[in-house]
Amino acid sequence: MTSRRYFLKSASALAVGFAGLRAFAARVDQGAARASDGFGPLNPDPKKIIDLPRGFSASVISKAGEKMADGLRVPAMCDGMAAFAGPRGATVLVRNHEINPAVAAPAGAFGPENRLLTDEIRKKMYDPGGRLNVGLRVPCLGGTTTIVYDTKQRKTVREFLSLAGTLRNCAGGPTPWNSWITCEETIDRAGKAAAKDHGYNFEVPATDQPRLAEPVPLKAMGRFRHEAVAVDPKTGIVYQTEDTEDGLIYRFIPKAPGQLARGGRLQALMVRDSFSADTRNWKEQFFKPGVKLATQWVDLDEVESPKNDLRLRGHRKGAARFARGEGMWFGGGAIWFVCTSGGRTMHGQVWKLTPANGELELFAEPNNPALVDRADNLTVAPWGDLILCEDGPGEQFLVGVTPAGGFYKLARNPVGTSEFAGATFSPDGSTLFVNLQNRGLTLAITGPWRQ
């Protein structure tokens, strides 16, 4: 059982590591989004992997299709990810794969025609799949893989499949008790393509030993198009985003902190004195950057939502609307999250929610794709900046946001328009890991980070 002392200890450690975030509250002009020099201009990479500032370097530590330690193949469509401290100084990365039933079998872990899928693995899958054609049973190919990485030697030790049989695992979030919550961004029901309902969260232990996690759907956390989660280490409450144009921000209050499978209560965020507030700012900028908003939470029922109407029932109770809530991360006592299509020009918003006092703040809404274009995943850097992963229609960048509200380009994908995903720092702060989703690459970036 996870104790309150453990949560308080975790909270203290995070408070020290993310102390720089306190400066966010001290911006002089809260509404001004501007360019910042950051780490300097990006230099073209002759290998065409990733463009970085001077003094930085990157290496490919995993590639879709490669053989893993368990004999399976690295799945495609790598997405959300988090880093954990492993034994003997190693870093354990748990990584999502956003694969849906329409994706061809070679994109999954079991190779062409799923020849590597055994009966033993089928028994450990959440959903072995429905029948798409007569006599053909296609398994659900989403899930997670785990990378054990030697940060000092800068090499991959091993990789293995760590959750199987789920669908479209998009993002998620780390927990203070050393696990990864992976989120299904789908509302597929049992039927032709699937044998079970989907749209749930699953918990994957951060272990360096090859094994498949027990696929327990965390149904009390709600069934909807999940995107990401963040855990408040002081309370064990889990906050969640929903990737729809009229989504909610949820929080899950577990019966026992650290034991999510035991159930709990699901609520939706409401802006106090603004019933069913529309935070998207599409028609008019009702919500201004830097303004502190009081909030409250409304209880939700029938959270498995067979009609996919959980957010609609939340609206009727007064919960606020958000424009495609995606990346979410805890840092410096706050829950940071992005809304990919929020803002007047629909190029995205960055929000800050402070659990201790219930204040909600629109931290940034640049309305300028030159600064940031439709941020998706995000993380908090050890020195206090936010690191955003772009998922727009053109060039794709990693974008930093300083405590003063300045935006800068940290990295560029020099090939195609593959989105960045899963940005996360190693526990020692030396390495930034990130995925290039469509290219099937996981990278380790090192350089002169700020202290």
WOJOGI-V333980 format. One record per backbone hydrogen bond with DSSP energy under -0.5 kcal/mol. NH is the residue of the N-H (numbers start at 0). CO is the residue of the C=O. E is the energy in kcal/mol with one decimal. If there is no record, write none. Layout:
# WOJOGI-V333980
nh=NH co=CO e=E
nh=NH co=CO e=E
This chain:
# WOJOGI-V333980
nh=6 co=2 e=-1.5
nh=7 co=3 e=-2.5
nh=8 co=4 e=-2.3
nh=9 co=5 e=-2.4
nh=10 co=6 e=-2.6
nh=11 co=7 e=-2.1
nh=12 co=8 e=-2.0
nh=13 co=9 e=-2.3
nh=14 co=10 e=-2.2
nh=15 co=11 e=-1.8
nh=16 co=12 e=-2.3
nh=17 co=13 e=-2.3
nh=18 co=15 e=-1.4
nh=20 co=17 e=-1.9
nh=21 co=18 e=-1.8
nh=22 co=19 e=-1.4
nh=23 co=20 e=-1.7
nh=24 co=21 e=-1.1
nh=25 co=22 e=-1.7
nh=26 co=23 e=-1.1
nh=29 co=27 e=-0.7
nh=31 co=28 e=-1.4
nh=32 co=30 e=-0.7
nh=33 co=31 e=-0.5
nh=33 co=404 e=-1.1
nh=35 co=406 e=-3.0
nh=39 co=36 e=-2.3
nh=42 co=51 e=-2.9
nh=45 co=43 e=-0.6
nh=47 co=44 e=-1.9
nh=50 co=411 e=-2.6
nh=51 co=42 e=-0.9
nh=52 co=409 e=-0.6
nh=53 co=40 e=-0.6
nh=55 co=52 e=-1.8
nh=56 co=445 e=-2.4
nh=58 co=443 e=-1.7
nh=60 co=58 e=-0.6
nh=60 co=441 e=-2.8
nh=61 co=441 e=-1.1
nh=63 co=439 e=-2.4
nh=64 co=73 e=-2.8
nh=65 co=62 e=-2.0
nh=67 co=71 e=-3.2
nh=68 co=158 e=-2.3
nh=69 co=158 e=-0.6
nh=70 co=67 e=-1.8
nh=72 co=108 e=-2.6
nh=73 co=65 e=-2.5
nh=75 co=106 e=-3.1
nh=76 co=436 e=-0.6
nh=77 co=436 e=-0.6
nh=78 co=95 e=-1.7
nh=79 co=169 e=-3.0
nh=81 co=93 e=-1.6
nh=83 co=91 e=-2.2
nh=85 co=89 e=-3.3
nh=88 co=85 e=-0.8
nh=89 co=86 e=-1.9
nh=90 co=148 e=-3.0
nh=91 co=83 e=-3.0
nh=92 co=90 e=-0.6
nh=92 co=146 e=-3.2
nh=93 co=81 e=-2.1
nh=93 co=91 e=-0.5
nh=94 co=92 e=-0.5
nh=94 co=144 e=-3.1
nh=95 co=79 e=-3.1
nh=96 co=142 e=-1.4
nh=97 co=76 e=-3.0
nh=98 co=96 e=-1.9
nh=102 co=99 e=-1.8
nh=106 co=103 e=-1.9
nh=107 co=104 e=-2.5
nh=110 co=107 e=-0.7
nh=113 co=110 e=-2.1
nh=114 co=111 e=-1.7
nh=115 co=109 e=-2.3
nh=116 co=113 e=-1.5
nh=117 co=115 e=-0.6
nh=121 co=117 e=-2.3
nh=122 co=118 e=-1.7
nh=123 co=119 e=-0.6
nh=123 co=120 e=-1.4
nh=124 co=121 e=-1.3
nh=125 co=163 e=-2.3
nh=129 co=192 e=-1.5
nh=131 co=129 e=-0.7
nh=131 co=135 e=-1.0
nh=132 co=135 e=-1.0
nh=135 co=132 e=-2.2
nh=136 co=134 e=-0.6
nh=137 co=129 e=-1.3
nh=137 co=135 e=-0.6
nh=138 co=136 e=-0.6
nh=139 co=126 e=-1.3
nh=140 co=138 e=-0.5
nh=141 co=165 e=-2.1
nh=142 co=96 e=-0.9
nh=143 co=162 e=-1.4
nh=144 co=94 e=-2.3
nh=145 co=159 e=-2.8
nh=146 co=92 e=-2.8
nh=147 co=157 e=-2.9
nh=148 co=90 e=-3.1
nh=148 co=146 e=-0.6
nh=149 co=154 e=-3.0
nh=150 co=148 e=-1.0
nh=153 co=149 e=-1.5
nh=154 co=149 e=-1.4
nh=156 co=147 e=-3.2
nh=157 co=147 e=-1.2
nh=159 co=145 e=-1.8
nh=161 co=143 e=-2.7
nh=162 co=143 e=-1.5
nh=164 co=139 e=-0.7
nh=164 co=141 e=-0.8
nh=165 co=141 e=-0.7
nh=167 co=98 e=-3.3
nh=168 co=96 e=-1.4
nh=169 co=167 e=-1.0
nh=169 co=182 e=-1.8
nh=170 co=226 e=-0.9
nh=172 co=180 e=-1.6
nh=174 co=178 e=-2.4
nh=177 co=174 e=-1.2
nh=179 co=203 e=-2.8
nh=180 co=172 e=-2.9
nh=181 co=179 e=-0.7
nh=181 co=201 e=-2.7
nh=182 co=170 e=-2.3
nh=183 co=199 e=-1.9
nh=184 co=167 e=-2.6
nh=184 co=182 e=-0.6
nh=185 co=183 e=-1.2
nh=185 co=223 e=-0.5
nh=190 co=193 e=-3.4
nh=197 co=187 e=-3.0
nh=201 co=181 e=-2.2
nh=203 co=179 e=-3.0
nh=205 co=177 e=-2.0
nh=206 co=204 e=-1.3
nh=212 co=161 e=-3.0
nh=215 co=213 e=-2.0
nh=216 co=214 e=-0.7
nh=217 co=200 e=-2.9
nh=218 co=216 e=-1.8
nh=220 co=217 e=-1.7
nh=221 co=218 e=-1.8
nh=222 co=302 e=-2.6
nh=223 co=198 e=-1.4
nh=223 co=221 e=-0.6
nh=225 co=183 e=-1.4
nh=225 co=223 e=-2.1
nh=226 co=240 e=-1.4
nh=228 co=171 e=-1.7
nh=229 co=238 e=-1.8
nh=230 co=173 e=-0.5
nh=231 co=236 e=-2.4
nh=232 co=230 e=-0.8
nh=234 co=231 e=-0.9
nh=235 co=231 e=-3.1
nh=237 co=251 e=-2.3
nh=238 co=229 e=-3.3
nh=238 co=236 e=-0.5
nh=239 co=249 e=-2.5
nh=240 co=227 e=-2.2
nh=241 co=247 e=-0.5
nh=242 co=224 e=-2.3
nh=243 co=241 e=-1.7
nh=246 co=243 e=-1.5
nh=246 co=321 e=-1.4
nh=249 co=239 e=-2.3
nh=249 co=247 e=-0.5
nh=250 co=266 e=-2.0
nh=251 co=237 e=-3.2
nh=252 co=250 e=-0.5
nh=252 co=264 e=-3.0
nh=253 co=251 e=-0.8
nh=254 co=262 e=-2.7
nh=258 co=255 e=-2.4
nh=261 co=258 e=-1.5
nh=262 co=259 e=-1.9
nh=264 co=252 e=-2.3
nh=266 co=250 e=-2.4
nh=267 co=297 e=-2.2
nh=268 co=248 e=-2.6
nh=269 co=295 e=-2.7
nh=271 co=269 e=-0.6
nh=271 co=293 e=-2.2
nh=273 co=270 e=-1.9
nh=275 co=317 e=-1.4
nh=276 co=273 e=-1.3
nh=276 co=317 e=-0.5
nh=278 co=276 e=-0.8
nh=278 co=320 e=-1.9
nh=280 co=277 e=-0.6
nh=285 co=283 e=-1.9
nh=287 co=285 e=-0.6
nh=289 co=361 e=-1.8
nh=290 co=287 e=-1.5
nh=292 co=359 e=-2.6
nh=294 co=357 e=-0.6
nh=295 co=269 e=-2.4
nh=297 co=267 e=-2.4
nh=299 co=265 e=-2.2
nh=304 co=301 e=-1.7
nh=307 co=304 e=-1.9
nh=312 co=308 e=-2.5
nh=313 co=309 e=-1.9
nh=314 co=310 e=-2.4
nh=315 co=311 e=-1.9
nh=316 co=312 e=-0.9
nh=316 co=313 e=-0.6
nh=317 co=314 e=-1.8
nh=318 co=313 e=-2.6
nh=319 co=268 e=-2.4
nh=320 co=276 e=-3.3
nh=321 co=246 e=-2.2
nh=323 co=243 e=-2.5
nh=323 co=321 e=-1.2
nh=324 co=241 e=-1.5
nh=325 co=337 e=-2.8
nh=326 co=375 e=-1.5
nh=328 co=335 e=-2.4
nh=330 co=333 e=-2.4
nh=333 co=330 e=-1.4
nh=334 co=352 e=-3.6
nh=335 co=328 e=-3.1
nh=335 co=333 e=-0.6
nh=336 co=350 e=-2.0
nh=337 co=326 e=-2.0
nh=338 co=348 e=-2.1
nh=339 co=323 e=-2.2
nh=339 co=337 e=-0.6
nh=340 co=322 e=-1.2
nh=341 co=338 e=-1.5
nh=342 co=279 e=-2.6
nh=345 co=342 e=-1.2
nh=347 co=341 e=-2.6
nh=348 co=338 e=-1.7
nh=349 co=363 e=-2.7
nh=350 co=336 e=-3.4
nh=351 co=360 e=-2.7
nh=352 co=334 e=-2.7
nh=353 co=358 e=-2.8
nh=354 co=352 e=-0.7
nh=356 co=353 e=-0.7
nh=357 co=353 e=-1.8
nh=358 co=353 e=-0.8
nh=359 co=292 e=-2.6
nh=360 co=351 e=-2.8
nh=361 co=290 e=-0.5
nh=362 co=349 e=-1.2
nh=362 co=360 e=-1.2
nh=363 co=349 e=-2.0
nh=366 co=347 e=-0.5
nh=370 co=367 e=-1.9
nh=371 co=367 e=-1.8
nh=373 co=346 e=-2.5
nh=373 co=371 e=-0.6
nh=375 co=376 e=-0.5
nh=375 co=388 e=-3.2
nh=378 co=386 e=-1.8
nh=380 co=378 e=-0.5
nh=380 co=384 e=-3.1
nh=383 co=380 e=-1.9
nh=385 co=400 e=-2.1
nh=386 co=378 e=-2.7
nh=387 co=385 e=-0.5
nh=387 co=398 e=-3.6
nh=388 co=376 e=-2.8
nh=389 co=387 e=-0.6
nh=389 co=396 e=-2.0
nh=390 co=372 e=-0.9
nh=390 co=373 e=-1.7
nh=397 co=410 e=-2.1
nh=398 co=387 e=-2.6
nh=398 co=396 e=-0.5
nh=399 co=407 e=-2.9
nh=400 co=385 e=-2.3
nh=401 co=405 e=-2.7
nh=404 co=401 e=-2.1
nh=406 co=33 e=-3.3
nh=407 co=399 e=-2.2
nh=409 co=397 e=-3.2
nh=409 co=407 e=-0.6
nh=410 co=397 e=-1.3
nh=411 co=50 e=-1.6
nh=412 co=395 e=-2.5
nh=413 co=411 e=-0.8
nh=417 co=414 e=-0.7
nh=419 co=389 e=-1.4
nh=420 co=434 e=-1.9
nh=423 co=432 e=-2.0
nh=425 co=430 e=-2.7
nh=428 co=425 e=-2.2
nh=431 co=444 e=-2.7
nh=432 co=423 e=-3.2
nh=432 co=430 e=-0.6
nh=433 co=442 e=-1.8
nh=434 co=420 e=-3.4
nh=435 co=440 e=-2.7
nh=436 co=418 e=-2.0
nh=436 co=434 e=-0.6
nh=439 co=435 e=-0.9
nh=439 co=436 e=-1.4
nh=440 co=435 e=-1.7
nh=441 co=61 e=-2.2
nh=442 co=433 e=-3.3
nh=443 co=58 e=-2.2
nh=444 co=431 e=-3.0
nh=445 co=56 e=-2.4
nh=448 co=446 e=-2.2
